Amino acid sequence: MPATTPFSILDLAILRDGHDAADAYSRSLDLARHAERWGYQRFWLAEHHNMPHVGSAAPTILMGYIAQGTERIRVGSGGIMLPNHSPLMVAEQIGTLARLYPDRIDLGLGRAPGTDQQTAAVLRRGRTETVQEFPQDLEELQQYFSADNLDAPVRAYPAEGIRVPIYLLGSSMDSAYLASSRGLPYVFASHFAPGYFQQATSYYQHHFKPSPRVKKPYIMACVNVVAADTDEEARYLASSFYQMALGIIRRKSYPLLPPVEDMDQIWSVQEAAALQQMMQYSFIGSQDTVSADLEKFINLHKVDELMVTTNLYDHKKRLHSFELTANAIQSFQVAHRVNNPV
């Protein structure tokens, strides 16, 4: 493994039971400020729609909120679902952010709707072919950022000529094909869609074609982490995460609920099995447990960066989990450098 593996955060501004979106946004900013001190590389925000308990419907607005309230941490979209938007509009919005916060803005792009099909149809004004047009939309977006676009009839003035790193998000082989052929960093949604993780990342690594800005493959893997002072406490706190994640299986949006002692009183045997399979890349335990498990994960899958997502009801417990996670990653990195001096 490399001597230093960057680690970052994916946030969805999940609402807690009994609290509103403003509370979720305030907690996101507080987390970002702490994460900056703890050594996290990036703070990314997802795009979801028509979900009453997911606050990240407008990631570019939240990116500005987080960037304004922090000093150094990179702020990005994890991601903007490009088929929902005009490439010109995305370039203008991200370009504006990049001018306001130089060298701090990342652009993660996905092609999934981030919602149900009916809502996607409303977002896309009935245009069902937009997913198939994703490669063309990506090319158009890249052109708006290019300094070579100066003679084009349509230009994205805040964005033109600015270097905003673009990352391709995905959970399938299609995204691996596109990321490798376009020479883009690849972010895999292994935190909820582990099925193609090994196959897709392996393909990407072996078929990557260097691009002018990215010379070698770069894989970022998103994983669920719940860390606490003991393994037992971590498992207890994780029940809030499990209750929220049940919504994926039940096709409902659940808020963050207080932890419970026994999840068997809430989920069925079939739901528990499905959720455990979906959340295969979840790391739950004390700092030592999480450190050992994450080190094995990085070594096994040869990922270049970890993106951590943690959803807990108690804000202080959530902050503590992210702090312990940072300590866990840094501890095995220090040990690696000691054992493998230059």
FILUMZA-724260 format. One record per residue: residue in one letter; x, y, z of N, C-alpha, C in turn. Coordinates in steps of 0.2 Angstrom, whole numbers, padded with zeros to 4 digits, always signed. Each point is the difference from the previous one (the first is absolute). Layout:
// residues N
aXYZXYZXYZ...
// end
This chain:
// residues 342
m+0004-0006+0000-0004+0006+0000+0004+0006+0000p-0002+0006-0003+0004+0006+0000+0001+0003+0008a+0005+0004+0001+0001+0002+0006-0005+0004+0003t-0004+0004-0005-0005+0004+0002-0006-0001-0004t-0006-0002+0002-0006-0001-0003-0005+0006+0002p-0001+0004-0005-0005+0006+0002-0007-0003+0002f-0003+0003+0005-0007-0002+0002-0004+0006+0000s-0006-0001-0002-0005+0005-0001-0007-0002+0003i-0005+0005-0001-0007-0001+0003-0005+0001-0006l-0005-0004+0000-0006+0000-0004-0006+0002+0005d-0003+0005-0001-0006+0002+0004-0006+0001-0004l-0006-0002+0003-0006+0001-0004-0005+0004+0004a+0003+0004+0005-0004+0004+0005-0007-0004+0002i+0001-0006+0003-0006-0003+0002-0003+0003+0006l-0007+0000-0001-0004+0004+0006-0001-0005+0006r+0001+0002+0006-0001-0004+0006-0008+0000+0001d-0002-0005+0003-0007+0000+0002-0002+0006+0005g-0005+0004-0002-0002+0005+0004+0004+0007-0001h+0004+0000-0006+0004+0006-0001-0001+0001-0008d+0001+0006-0002-0001+0003-0006+0007+0000-0004a-0001+0002-0007+0006+0000-0004+0005+0005+0002a-0002+0006+0003+0005+0005+0003+0004-0003+0005d-0002-0005+0004+0004-0003+0005+0005-0005-0004a-0002-0003-0005+0004-0005-0004+0006+0004-0003y-0002+0006-0003+0006+0004-0003+0004+0003+0005s-0002+0002+0006+0004+0003+0006+0005-0006+0002r-0003-0006+0000+0005-0006+0003+0005-0001-0006s-0002+0000-0006+0005-0001-0006+0006+0005+0001l-0002+0006+0001+0005+0005+0000+0005-0001+0006d-0003-0002+0006+0004-0001+0006+0004-0006-0001l-0002-0005-0004+0004-0006-0001+0006+0002-0005a-0002+0004-0005+0006+0002-0005+0005+0004+0004r-0002+0004+0005+0005+0004+0003+0005-0004+0005h-0003-0005+0003+0004-0005+0004+0004-0004-0005a-0003-0003-0006+0004-0004-0004+0006+0004-0003e-0001+0006-0001+0006+0004-0002+0006-0001+0004r-0002+0000+0007+0006+0000+0005+0002-0007+0001w-0004-0005-0002+0002-0007+0001+0004-0003-0006g+0001+0004-0005+0004-0002-0006-0004-0003-0005y-0007+0000-0001-0004-0002-0005+0002+0004-0006q+0000-0003-0006+0002+0003-0006-0005+0004-0004r-0006-0003+0000-0006+0003-0003-0006-0001+0004f-0005+0005-0002-0007-0001+0003-0005+0001-0006w-0003-0006-0002-0004+0000-0006-0007-0001+0003l-0005+0003-0005-0007-0001+0002-0003-0003-0006a-0005-0004+0001-0004-0004-0005-0006+0004-0003e-0003-0003-0005-0006+0003-0003-0005-0005+0001h-0006+0002+0003-0006-0005+0001-0006+0004-0001h-0005-0002-0002-0006+0003-0001-0006-0004+0002n-0006+0004+0002-0006-0003+0002+0001-0005+0006m+0005+0002+0005+0001-0004+0006-0001+0005+0006p-0005-0001+0003-0002+0005+0006+0006+0000+0005h+0004-0005+0001+0005+0000+0005+0007+0001-0002v+0001+0001-0007+0006+0001-0002+0001+0007-0002g+0004+0004+0003+0000+0007-0001+0005+0003-0006s+0003-0005-0003+0005+0002-0006-0003+0000-0007a-0006+0004-0001-0003+0000-0006+0004+0005-0005a+0004+0005+0003+0003+0005-0004+0007+0000+0002p+0004-0004-0003+0007-0001+0003+0004+0006-0001t-0001+0004-0006+0005+0006-0001-0002+0005+0005i-0006+0001+0002-0001+0005+0005+0003-0002+0007l-0001-0006+0002+0004-0003+0006+0007+0001-0001m+0003-0001-0006+0007+0000+0000+0003+0007+0001g-0004+0005-0002+0002+0007+0002-0001+0001+0007y-0005-0002+0003-0001+0000+0008+0006-0003+0003i+0002-0005-0002+0005-0004+0004+0007+0004-0001a+0001+0002-0007+0007+0003-0001+0000+0006+0003q-0005+0004+0001+0000+0007+0003+0002-0001+0007g-0003-0006+0003+0001-0001+0007+0007-0003+0002t+0004-0002-0005+0006-0004+0002+0006+0004-0003e+0006-0002+0001+0006+0003-0003+0004-0004-0005r+0001-0006+0001+0005-0004-0004-0003-0006-0003i-0005-0003+0003-0002-0007-0003-0004+0001-0007r+0002-0005-0004-0003+0001-0007-0008-0002+0001v-0004+0003-0004-0007+0000+0000-0002-0003-0007g-0005-0005+0000-0002-0002-0007-0006-0003+0000s-0002-0003-0006-0007-0003-0001+0002-0007+0000g-0004-0004+0004+0000-0007-0001-0006-0004-0001g-0003+0001-0005+0002+0005-0006-0006+0004-0002i+0002+0004-0005-0006+0003-0004-0002-0005-0005m-0006-0002-0001-0003-0005-0004-0001+0004-0007l+0005-0001-0005+0000+0005-0006-0006-0001-0004p-0003-0006-0001-0006+0000-0004-0006+0004+0002n+0000+0002+0007-0005+0004+0002+0001+0008-0001h+0006+0001-0003+0002+0007-0001+0002+0002-0007s+0000+0006-0002+0004+0003-0006+0007+0000+0002p+0004-0003-0004+0008+0001+0001+0002+0007+0000l-0003+0005-0003+0001+0007+0000-0001+0002+0007m-0006-0001+0003-0002+0002+0007+0005-0003+0005v+0002-0006-0001+0005-0003+0005+0006+0004+0000a+0003+0001-0007+0006+0003+0000+0000+0007+0003e-0006+0004-0001+0000+0007+0002+0000-0001+0008q-0004-0004+0003+0000-0001+0007+0006-0002+0003i+0003-0005-0002+0006-0002+0003+0006+0005-0002g+0000+0003-0006+0005+0005-0001-0001+0006+0004t-0006+0002+0002-0001+0005+0005+0003-0002+0007l-0001-0006+0002+0003-0002+0007+0007+0000-0001a+0003-0003-0005+0007+0000-0001+0004+0007+0000r-0004+0005-0003+0003+0007+0001+0000+0002+0007l-0006-0001+0003+0000+0002+0007+0004-0003+0005y+0002-0007-0001+0004-0004+0004+0005-0003-0004p+0005+0003-0002+0005-0002-0004+0004-0007+0002d+0001-0004-0004+0003-0007+0001-0003-0003+0006r-0007+0000+0001-0003-0003+0005-0006-0004-0002i-0002+0000-0006-0006-0002-0003+0001-0007-0004d-0003-0005+0002+0000-0006-0004-0007-0001-0004l+0000-0003-0006-0006-0002-0003-0001-0007-0001g-0004-0004+0004-0001-0007-0001-0007+0000-0004l+0000-0004-0005-0006-0001-0004-0002-0007-0001g-0007-0001+0000-0003-0006+0000-0005+0000-0006r-0003-0006-0002-0005+0000-0005-0007-0003+0003a+0000-0003+0006-0006-0002+0003-0004+0006+0002p-0007-0001+0001-0004+0005+0001+0000+0003+0007g+0002-0004+0005+0000+0003+0006-0007+0000+0003t-0005-0004-0003-0006+0001+0002-0004-0006-0003d-0007+0000+0001-0004-0004-0004-0001+0002-0007q-0003-0005-0004-0001+0002-0007-0005+0005-0002q-0005+0001+0004-0005+0005-0001+0003+0007+0001t+0004+0000+0006+0003+0007+0001+0006+0001-0005a+0003-0005-0002+0005+0001-0005-0003+0003-0007a-0006-0003-0001-0003+0003-0006-0002+0007+0000v-0002+0002+0006-0001+0007+0001+0006+0005+0000l+0006-0003+0003+0006+0004+0000+0002+0000-0008r-0001-0005-0003+0003+0000-0007-0005+0002-0005r-0006+0003+0002-0005+0002-0004-0002-0005-0006g+0000-0006+0003-0003-0006-0005+0006-0003-0004r+0006+0003+0000+0005-0002-0005+0003-0007+0003t-0002-0006-0003+0002-0006+0003+0007-0002-0003e+0002+0003-0005+0006-0002-0003+0007+0003+0003t-0001+0004+0005+0005+0004+0003+0006-0005+0003v-0002-0005+0003+0005-0005+0002+0004-0003-0005q-0003-0001-0006+0004-0003-0005+0005+0006-0003e-0002+0006+0001+0004+0006-0003+0005+0002+0005f+0001-0004+0006+0005+0002+0005+0007+0001-0002p+0002-0004-0005+0007+0001-0002+0001+0007-0004q-0005+0001-0004+0000+0006-0004-0001+0006+0005d-0004+0000+0005-0001+0005+0005+0006+0002+0003l+0004-0006+0002+0006+0001+0003+0005+0004-0004e+0001-0002-0006+0004+0003-0005-0002+0007-0001e-0006+0002+0000-0002+0007-0001+0002+0004+0007l-0001-0003+0005+0002+0003+0007+0007+0002+0000q+0004-0005-0002+0007+0001+0000+0002+0005-0005q-0003+0001-0005+0001+0005-0005-0001+0007+0003y-0005+0000+0004-0002+0007+0003+0006+0002+0004f+0003-0004+0003+0006+0001+0005+0006+0002-0004s+0001-0003-0006+0006+0001-0004+0001+0007-0002a+0007+0002+0000+0002+0006-0002-0001+0001-0008d-0001-0006-0003+0000+0000-0007-0007+0001-0003n-0005+0002+0005-0007+0001-0002-0001+0007-0002l+0005+0004+0000-0001+0007-0001-0003+0003-0006d+0000-0005-0005-0003+0002-0007-0007-0003-0001a-0002-0004+0005-0007-0003+0000-0005+0005+0000p-0006-0002-0003-0006+0005+0001-0003+0000+0006v+0001-0005+0004-0003+0000+0007+0006-0001+0005r+0001+0004+0005+0005+0000+0005-0002+0000+0007a+0003-0003+0004-0001+0000+0007+0005+0004+0004y-0001+0007+0000+0005+0005+0002+0003-0001+0006p-0004-0002+0006+0004-0001+0006+0004-0006+0000a-0001-0005-0004+0003-0006+0000+0006+0000-0005e+0000+0003-0005+0004-0001-0006+0008+0001+0002g+0004-0005-0001+0007+0001+0001+0002-0002+0007i-0005-0002+0005+0002-0001+0006+0000-0008+0001r+0005-0002+0005+0002-0007+0000-0004-0002+0007v-0006-0003-0002-0004-0004+0006+0001-0007-0001p+0002-0004+0005+0001-0007-0001-0007-0003-0001i+0000-0005-0005-0007-0003-0001+0001-0008+0002y-0004-0002+0003+0000-0007+0002-0007-0003-0002l+0001-0007-0002-0006-0003-0003-0002-0005+0005l-0007+0000+0002-0002-0004+0005-0004-0006-0003g-0001-0005+0004-0003-0006-0003-0001-0006+0005s-0004-0005-0003-0001-0006+0004-0001-0006-0004s+0003+0001-0007-0001-0005-0005+0006+0000-0005m-0001-0005-0004+0006+0000-0005-0001+0005-0005d-0005+0003-0001-0001+0006-0005+0004+0005+0002s+0000+0002+0006+0004+0006+0003+0008-0002+0000a+0001-0006+0001+0008-0002-0001+0002+0000-0007y-0004-0002-0005+0002+0001-0007+0001+0008-0002l-0005+0004+0002+0001+0007-0001+0006+0003+0003a+0001-0001+0007+0005+0003+0003+0007-0002-0002s+0001-0006-0002+0006-0003-0003+0001+0003-0006s-0005+0001-0005+0001+0002-0007+0002+0007+0000r-0003+0004+0005+0001+0007+0000+0005+0003+0004g+0004-0005+0004+0005+0002+0004-0002+0004+0006l-0005-0002+0003-0003+0004+0006+0001-0004+0006p+0001+0003+0006+0000-0003+0007-0007-0004+0000y+0000-0005+0004-0006-0004+0000-0002-0001+0008v-0006+0002+0001-0003-0001+0007-0006-0005+0000f+0001-0005+0004-0005-0006+0000-0004+0000+0006a-0006+0000-0001-0005+0000+0006-0001-0007+0003s+0006-0002+0003+0000-0006+0003-0004+0000+0007h-0001+0006+0002-0004+0000+0007-0007-0002+0000f-0003-0001-0006-0007-0003-0001-0001-0004-0006a+0005+0000-0004+0000-0005-0006+0006-0004-0002p+0001-0005+0005+0007-0003-0001+0001-0005-0005g-0006-0002-0004+0000-0005-0004+0005+0000-0005y+0002+0005-0004+0005+0001-0005+0006+0003+0002f+0001+0001+0006+0006+0004+0003+0006-0003-0003q+0002-0006+0001+0006-0003-0001+0001-0001-0008q-0005-0002-0003+0000-0001-0008+0001+0007-0003a-0004+0005+0002+0001+0007-0003+0006+0003+0001t+0003+0000+0006+0006+0003+0002+0006-0003-0003s+0000-0007-0001+0005-0004-0003+0000+0002-0008y-0006+0000-0003+0000+0002-0007+0003+0007-0001y-0002+0005+0004+0002+0007+0000+0008+0000+0000q+0003-0004+0005+0007+0001+0001+0004-0003-0006h-0003-0005-0003+0003-0004-0005-0001+0004-0007h-0005+0004-0001-0002+0003-0006+0001+0007+0000f+0003+0003+0005+0000+0007+0000+0004+0003-0005k-0002+0006-0003+0003+0003-0006+0002+0007+0003p+0006+0002+0001+0002+0006+0003-0003+0006-0004s-0002+0005+0003-0002+0006-0003+0005+0006+0002p-0001+0006-0003+0004+0005+0001+0001+0002+0007r-0005-0001+0004+0000+0002+0008+0001-0006+0004v-0002-0006-0002+0001-0006+0005+0004-0005-0004k+0006-0001+0003+0005-0004-0004-0001-0008+0002k-0003-0001+0006+0000-0007+0002-0007-0001+0004p-0002-0006+0000-0007-0001+0003+0000+0002+0007y-0006+0002+0002-0001+0003+0007-0007-0003+0003i+0000-0004+0005-0006-0003+0002-0002+0003+0007m-0006+0002+0001-0002+0002+0006-0006-0004+0002a+0000-0003+0006-0005-0005+0002-0004+0003+0006c-0007+0000-0001-0004+0003+0006-0002-0006+0004v+0001+0001+0007-0002-0005+0004-0003+0003+0006n-0004-0005+0003-0004+0002+0007+0005-0001+0006v+0000+0004+0004+0004-0001+0006-0004+0003+0006v+0000-0004+0005-0002+0002+0007+0005-0002+0005a+0003+0005+0003+0005-0001+0005-0002+0003+0007a+0002-0004+0005-0002+0002+0007+0006-0002+0004d-0001+0001+0007+0006-0001+0004+0000-0008+0001t-0005-0004-0001+0000-0007+0001-0004-0003-0006d+0002-0006-0002-0004-0004-0005-0007+0000+0002e-0002-0001+0006-0007-0001+0002-0004+0007-0001e+0003+0005+0002-0003+0007-0001-0001+0001-0008a+0005-0001-0004-0001+0001-0007-0005-0004-0003r-0001-0006+0002-0005-0004-0003-0007+0002+0002y-0001+0003+0007-0006+0003+0002-0001+0006-0004l+0004+0005-0001-0001+0006-0003-0001-0001-0008a+0002-0006-0003-0001-0001-0007-0007-0002-0001s-0004-0002+0005-0007-0001-0001-0004+0006-0003s+0002+0006+0002-0003+0006-0003+0001+0000-0008f+0006-0002-0002+0002+0000-0007-0004-0006-0003y-0001-0006+0003-0003-0005-0003-0008+0002-0001q-0003+0003+0005-0007+0002+0000-0001+0005-0006m+0005+0004-0001+0000+0005-0006+0000-0004-0007a+0005-0004+0000+0002-0004-0006-0006-0005-0002l-0004-0002+0005-0006-0004-0002-0004+0003-0005g+0000+0007+0000-0004+0004-0005+0002-0002-0007i+0006-0002-0001+0002-0002-0007-0004-0006-0002i+0000-0005+0005-0004-0006-0002-0007+0001+0000r-0003+0004+0004-0007+0001+0000-0002+0005-0004r+0004+0003-0004-0001+0006-0005-0004+0005+0004k+0003+0002+0006-0003+0006+0004+0006+0004+0002s-0002+0006+0002+0006+0004+0003-0001+0001+0007y+0005-0003+0004-0001+0000+0007+0005+0006+0003p-0002+0003+0006+0005+0004+0003+0005-0003+0004l+0005+0003+0003+0004-0003+0005-0004-0001+0006l+0000-0006+0003-0004-0001+0006+0005-0002+0005p-0002+0001+0007+0005-0002+0005+0002-0008+0000p+0005-0002+0002+0002-0007+0000-0004-0004+0004v+0000-0007-0002-0004-0004+0004+0004-0006+0002e-0002-0004+0005+0004-0006+0003-0001-0006-0005d-0005-0001-0003-0002-0006-0004-0003+0002-0007m+0004+0000-0005-0003+0001-0007-0005-0006-0002d+0001-0005+0003-0005-0006-0002-0007+0002+0002q-0001+0005+0004-0007+0002+0001-0003+0005-0005i+0005+0002-0005-0002+0005-0005+0000-0003-0007w+0006-0004-0002+0000-0003-0006-0002-0007+0000s-0002-0003-0006-0001-0007-0001+0006-0003-0002v+0000-0007+0001+0006-0004-0002+0002+0002-0007q-0004+0000-0005+0001+0002-0007+0003+0007+0000e-0002+0004+0003+0002+0007+0000+0007+0001+0003a+0001-0004+0005+0007+0000+0003+0005-0003-0005a-0002-0005-0003+0005-0003-0004+0002+0004-0006a-0006+0003-0003+0001+0005-0006+0004+0006+0002l-0001+0003+0006+0004+0005+0002+0007-0001+0001q+0001-0006+0003+0007-0002+0002+0004-0001-0007q-0003-0003-0005+0003+0000-0006+0001+0006-0004m-0005+0005+0001+0001+0006-0003+0006+0004+0003m+0000+0000+0007+0005+0003+0004+0006-0004+0001q+0002-0004-0005+0006-0004+0001+0006+0004+0002y+0001+0006-0003+0006+0004+0002-0001+0005+0005s-0002-0003+0006-0002+0004+0006+0005-0002+0005f+0003+0005+0004+0005-0001+0005-0002+0003+0006i-0001-0005+0005-0004+0002+0006+0004-0003+0006g+0002+0005+0005+0004-0002+0005+0004+0005+0004s+0005-0002+0004+0004+0005+0003+0005+0002-0004q+0004+0005+0002+0006+0003-0004+0004-0005-0003d+0002-0005+0005+0005-0005-0002-0003-0005-0005t-0007-0002+0001-0003-0004-0005-0001+0003-0007v-0002+0006+0000-0001+0004-0006+0007+0000-0004s+0005+0002+0004+0007+0001-0003+0002-0006-0004a-0001-0006+0004+0002-0006-0003-0004-0002-0006d-0006+0001+0000-0005-0002-0005+0001+0004-0006l+0001+0007+0001+0001+0004-0006+0007-0001-0003e+0005-0001+0004+0007-0002-0003-0001-0006-0005k-0003-0005+0003-0001-0006-0005-0004+0002-0006f-0005+0004+0001-0004+0002-0006+0004+0004-0005i+0004+0004+0002+0005+0004-0005+0005-0004-0003n+0003-0005+0004+0005-0004-0003-0003-0005-0005l-0006-0003+0002-0003-0005-0005-0002+0003-0006h-0004+0006+0000-0003+0003-0006+0005+0006-0003k+0005+0001+0003+0005+0005-0003-0004+0007-0002v-0004+0002+0004-0003+0007-0001+0005+0005+0002d-0001+0006-0003+0004+0005+0000-0002+0005+0006e-0007+0000+0001-0003+0005+0005-0006-0003+0003l-0001+0001+0006-0006-0003+0003-0005+0006+0001m-0006-0001-0001-0005+0005+0001-0005-0003+0005v-0001+0003+0006-0003-0003+0006-0007+0004+0000t-0005-0004+0001-0007+0002+0002-0002-0003+0007t-0003+0004+0004-0002-0002+0007-0006+0004+0001n-0005-0004+0002-0007+0003+0002-0002-0002+0006l+0001+0004+0005-0002-0002+0007-0005+0006+0003y-0005-0002+0004-0005+0004+0003+0003+0006+0004d+0005-0002+0005+0003+0005+0004+0005+0003-0003h+0000+0007-0001+0005+0004-0003+0007-0001+0003k+0000+0000+0006+0007+0000+0004+0003-0007-0001k-0004-0005+0000+0002-0007-0002+0003-0001-0007r-0004+0004-0004+0002+0000-0007+0007+0003-0001l+0001+0006+0003+0006+0003+0000+0006-0004+0002h-0002-0003+0006+0005-0005+0003+0002-0006-0004s-0005-0002-0004+0001-0006-0005+0005+0002-0005f-0001+0006-0003+0004+0003-0005+0007+0001+0002e+0001+0003+0007+0006+0001+0003+0004-0007+0001l-0003-0005+0002+0003-0006+0001+0002-0003-0006t-0004+0001-0006+0001-0003-0006+0007+0003-0003a+0000+0007+0001+0006+0003-0002+0006-0002+0003n+0000-0001+0007+0005-0003+0004+0002-0007-0002a-0005-0004-0002+0001-0007-0002+0004+0000-0006i-0002+0004-0005+0004+0000-0007+0007+0002+0001q+0001+0006+0004+0006+0003+0001+0005-0005+0004s-0003-0004+0004+0004-0005+0004+0003-0005-0004f-0004-0003-0004+0004-0005-0005+0004+0003-0005q-0001+0006-0002+0005+0003-0004+0006+0002+0003v+0000+0002+0006+0006+0001+0004+0004-0006+0001a-0004-0005+0002+0004-0007+0001+0003-0002-0007h-0003+0001-0005+0002-0002-0007+0007+0004-0001r+0000+0006+0001+0006+0004-0001+0006-0002+0004v-0002-0002+0006+0005-0002+0005+0003-0006-0002n-0004-0005-0003+0002-0007-0002+0003+0000-0007n-0001+0006-0004+0002+0000-0006+0004+0007-0002p+0005+0001+0004+0003+0007-0001+0003+0001-0007v+0000+0006-0003+0003+0001-0006+0007-0001-0001
// end
